[in-house]
Structure formats: structure tokens, C-alpha cells
Amino acid sequence: MHVIEIDDPADPRLADYTRLRDVNLRRHLEAEHGLFMAEGEKVIRRAAAAGYAPRSLLLTRRRAEVLADLDVDAPLYLVEEETAERLVGFDLHRGALAAFHRGPLPSLDEVLAGARGIVVLEDLVDHTNVGAIFRSAAGLGVDAVVLAPRCADPLYRRSVKVSMGAVFTLPYTRLDDWYGGLDELREAGFHLMALTPGEDSRPLREAMSAVDPDTGVGLLLGTEGDGLSARWLERADTRVHIPMSGRDVDSLNVTAAAAIACYELTHRGGAGVRVHRGGT
């Protein structure tokens, strides 16, 4: 890497890193330039290992050596901590950022090929929640994630950080059509289970055990406040819930529910976690 020392946060070479907490600005900037941000040494290494090409790297002086062994063809900008804070809009305590090129999303057919258990997210707008769900899904052996058109971006900095890089290795794509998208999944052979606390839903484990082990299952998760839309609830094959013990708690938040549901999805039929992409 070619190391370049910069003192001015307004230097145009640092434009990729400006105001990282300004969500509207970042959405526009990252879409326009086809980039995403990775924060922290581990996440940067995982992005590079997954085959993403870096545009540049940004390190503070106290962290100048943490990526010295990383073999990438990109400039490395070295700045003082104060310069980094003025540039990104917060204390960059991890001391390491990188801007990576985005790649094209795979087709739905590519993502579903060989998959038996998938998670389908409808319009989750919180990037932290999306990242946490990716981390649970990847860690528990889910094969892929499918996003509704308006779901938050898994490659937004906060999602990437919370997922600890799981968004780089777990296959995912977006549906082109929210209204008819579930029909595509059903036609691909997936039994669709809608996670909802409604009275007409079945306990999740019981419903999972009733599905043929050779049939793919798509677990539908809805937006943080209102849950799944009426349209998606109607199009699901089965409505399921995680039984609660009482104490005035009728359901879990979407990230906790997703983790439990992913475990049940990958353990249906007592199969346990499958060997998956080099891990377990």
C-alpha cells in the first residue's frame, strides 16, 4: 500500500469518509460512487478476504501498523486523531476505516441454489437490526438472506460493523417485487413461515417439525414496530410464534426473535448445525 499523510479533513482525497453519521448524505454518496465503508481492523480484513476491492484505507497514527501486512492495491491515508474526528463526525476509537467497491447483487436464482433454510426480511429500516440478524443467520448456519425492496442496506457502515463482517460471507439479494416476491420463493420450493405473535399462529418448533425435512423453509421477519404486512401474512404458508412464558411479555424484539428462529430453522428435525462455508 502507498502511505499518504494528510492533515486537512477537507482534502478531496478523503471525500469517501466524510460525515459517516449523516445517513441521508451517506446513502446518496455511497450509491453514487458504488462504495461501502468497513470500520475496524477485523471487519476490514474480512471484507478484503471476501474478495471486495478497496478504494482506499484510512488509519490514525496510533493505529498506523495494524494493516501493514494487508496485501491490497489501494492508497492508505494516515491522519491524526483530531483530523479523523473532524472528518467522520465522531471519535474514531478503532482507528481504522476502509472504503470498498460494491459488487453487483447476485440473482435470486443464484442465492437460492442449493439453499434449504433462508431468512426473508420485509422492510426492516434499522441498520443495527439488519446487521445483527445477518450475524445470527450466518453463525447459526442459515443459507441465505432475501431482502424486500425497502429493507435497510446490509452494506451500510453500521450494519457491517454490527454483523462483524457476516454481510460479506452470507449470500443475499433483494426482491424486485414486494407485492409478488413471495410467490417467487414459493415457486422455488420454499415453505414460507411468517413470524408473528398473532393468535392464529403455531409454535415455531411445532410448525418446523411438520415440514418435510427435504423442503426448503423461508422464515419471514417483519419491520421493527408493526411486524409483517397484511399482504405478506396472507401469502405465508404458515404463521408461527415463539412461545412466551408470560410476565407481561408477549413477544421479543426482532433481533432476539430472529436468533431463536434461525436456530430452530437450522436444527429442524434434530439435524443440528450443518457444516457450512468452511465452519459449523
Steps between C-alpha positions, in 0.01 A plus 500: 500500500610853424491700826390865469500734800218758502433774755200678346157327547377697196755335272296363205685168520314438826155566353389135540527536879309819561221521763445130553205554736303707249276218371340695217834631374661158523217328313538747214881499500540125525238429234651759265853366533418130548685466828451384857693559821668245728597606853758328717793273420307169514217618278742651246692174481180301457383726216832458322500124559149478352633646177382861524744746344597801715490855360714626789577454869507756782704448818579723795866528593469288814359218285740549211639145503186289553449432129862506390486138382181544297581444133267734313545745215362820653628818663521511878426843647667568835345775716509636853215401734366857498494507121316168489237622749438821305472299180269215602300680770585287804794366700653230282614293796564191288736711290435317173259552210494382142289586197423196283346465156157339496433210268175416319245304700453139390170395350231338712559169321872513587432571867238225531701233316563217747344690793270327750459768764473872425399815685281754321492857638209730420577871532722500809634855508743487792852424378603364840218246492584391147866450595409304812268270304771433242740408780251257656405350166861447396607365837212252522536361150223668303572472127396844375309821569245657266405865544182683406560804275478753785706311757804679643836458326711216647816675375430824686782561749293426811361176357848386398642580843224328700510193278878473558540443127231232465346711221809420292467122517128424529337504154219752462302688240192723464160419361403719207130474584368536855143417401571175318845416632387227738343313211847475345632341819211256515550406134864429587378236746504688832239459773449853634466553876392843623623585849213678677356496855142484366253259658468293182872414491658169600799446729812527285659167595175312448451657156860428398466132592191470278690600184668230291875512579577514127283808447662842516370742762490877471465684830323836458586782742323836499580857584602596853173656619209362299637164397410342167258670264152358448600408145796288610304341784236397249757356259681294767437126518511492880490763775731421791600647836757447774305401813539742791487402869288800600610779735334759272731420208312393188792501254872569458668775300577411143870423550442268797211330321711461187782330692264246658317442173827448311602238755170316457529530122843339483421235765165382365466126509786479752756546224715743692717767345627393159857538381469825308750710303802364685353515852230351716 
